[in-house]
Amino acid sequence: MIVALTGGIGSGKSYVCRLLAERGVSVYDCDAHAKELMRTSLQLQQQLSALVGDGVFCDGVLQKAVLAEYLLRSEEHVLAVNAVIHPAVARDFEQSGQSWLESAILFDSGFDRRTHIDKVVCVTAPEEERIRRVMVRDGISREQTLGWMARQLPQEEVLRRSDYEIINDGIRPLAPQVDSLLSLISE
């Protein structure tokens, strides 16, 4: 069974992944692997260079500012870059042998249509808690945080498309929710 873990920025997906790891569940981190593939795959570097321009890599190192500038120019640019990176990440996940993956933009990016997924788990948190977490974690302003949040599907929409919910509100303990989820999924 392939299980995807998702949720908006600041929801606590990484913490839930750590709890899963403590229980012997290895979770493929789509974002980390996308960065790794951009660093190591000559084919991906060539495709991105053809799309963005030669300045996007310098001696094989991704120039994040160049890529960010390109992405911010238009939604079409975002879609074009995603059309290069997401298939590579989906292939890498399928070859990894792992049965769990974590993707903040599972539905936004269409990743849920690029690879077979049986169940989706959404990590949710109150909006103000998410804002606080991101501001503290990334050292950015409330306005910047809201800008990042606005680029993602609303939490309610992600939850609606999911099969299970883990509530990370700082009140309900997460460990029992993770244990319950693992029990439900293994049935």
N, C-alpha and C positions, 0 to 999 in steps of 0.2 A: 504494500500500500504506500502510495506517495502522498505525503502530507506537507502542505505549505503553511508557513507561519507568516502572517502579515499584520499590518497595523500602521497607523500614521506616525510621523516623526514625534518623538518624545513619549510614545505609548509604553515603552519598556520591553520591546522585542528582544533586545540584547540580553537583558536580565532573565527573561523567560528562557532564552537559548542556553544560558549558563545553568539554569535549573534543570533543563532537559539533559545537558551534558553530565551533570551530577548523577543523573539517573541512567546513564549509559546511552543516551540518544545523541548521535552526531548530527548536527544541522549544517547543511551547506549554506554558506553566507553568499548570496548572489552578488552583493555590492563588493565584498572583498575579492571574490573571484573575478568580477569584471575588471577591477583595478589590476589584479595579477595578470589577467589575460592581455590587457593593454600594455603591460610592462614586458611580457614575454613572447607574445605571438607576433611574429613578423608579418603574417598575413593581415592580422587585425590592424597593425600599425600602418601598413600600406593602404588598406581600405579607408582608414580614418584620414590619412594624409591626402588621399585623392579627394575626399569629401571636404575636409576643413582647410587644407593647405599644408604645404611642407613645414611650416613653423609649428605645427601641433606636436611634433616630436623633435627633440634636440639630442643627438647621440643616443637615441632609443629611449629617452626619458620624456614622458608625457608633460607637456607644458599646460598645466591646468588653467592658467589665465587665458591662454589662447583658445582652449576648448570652451571655457565658460563664456568668453566673449562671443564665440560663434553660436553657442546654444541660446544665449539671451537675445540674439537678433530676431529670431522668429520661432514659432511653433513648428514650422516645416523643418527647420534645422534640428530641432529636438527629435522629431520623428525620424529624420534621416540618420542621425547618429544612433538612435535606438535600433533602427533597422540593421545596423552593422553589429552593434555590441550584443543585443539580446539573443539573436540566434546562436552566437558563439558561446554565450553563457549557458543557454539551454542545452547545447550539445555537450558542454563540459559537465553540467549537472548529470545528464543522462549517462555519461561515461564514468562518473564518480562512484557509482554503486551505492550512493546514499539514498535514503528514502524520505528524508526531511529536508526542506529548504526554507530559507528565510528571505523574504523580499518585501521591502516597504512599499514598492510600487507594483505589486503582483498584478492587480487589475488595471491600474493606470497605464502600464506599459504593454499590456496584452500578453505578459509572460505566461499567464494562466492558459493561454491558447497555444503557446509554443511548445509546451511539454505536457505530458499526461499528469494530472493531479486528481487524486481521489477525494481528499478532504482538505478544507481550508480552516485554519484557526486564526481568529482575529484577536489581537491584544488591544484592549481599549483602555482609555483613561480620560478623566474629565479634562476639558479643553484648557482650563486655567492651570491644571497640574502639568499638562504637556508643555504649555508655554514656559512655565517656570523651569521645568527640567531642561529644555533646549537652551534657554537663556544661560542657565548655570553651566551646562555641559560644554556649550560652544562659545560662551563669552560674547554673545551677540545681543542686540537690542530686541525689545518686544516687537517692534515694527519688522525687523529682519525675520524674526521667528514667524510672525504672522504671514509674511511673504512666502516663506518655505511651506508653511501649512496650506496656504491657498493654492499651491502648485500640485497638491495631492488631492485625490478624491476625498470627499467628506467622510469622516469616521463612520457615520450612519450608513452610508452607501457601501463601504467596505464590509461592515458588519452584516448588512443585508445579504451580501453575496457569499458570506462565510457559513461554515457548518457549525463551528464552535466559537465560543467567546471566552477569553481569559480577561478578567477585570483587574486592572492594575491601578486602583484608585488610592493606594497607600493605606487603606483601611482593611480590606479583605486580604488575608494572607495568600500569597501566590503559590506556595508549595502544595497545599492541599488541592488547589485548582489544577495544577500541573499533574498531580497524581491521579486525580479524577479523570482528566483528559486522557492520559495514557491508558487508564482502565477502559474508558469508553471506546477508544480507538482500537484497542486490542481485542475487543469482543467480536 
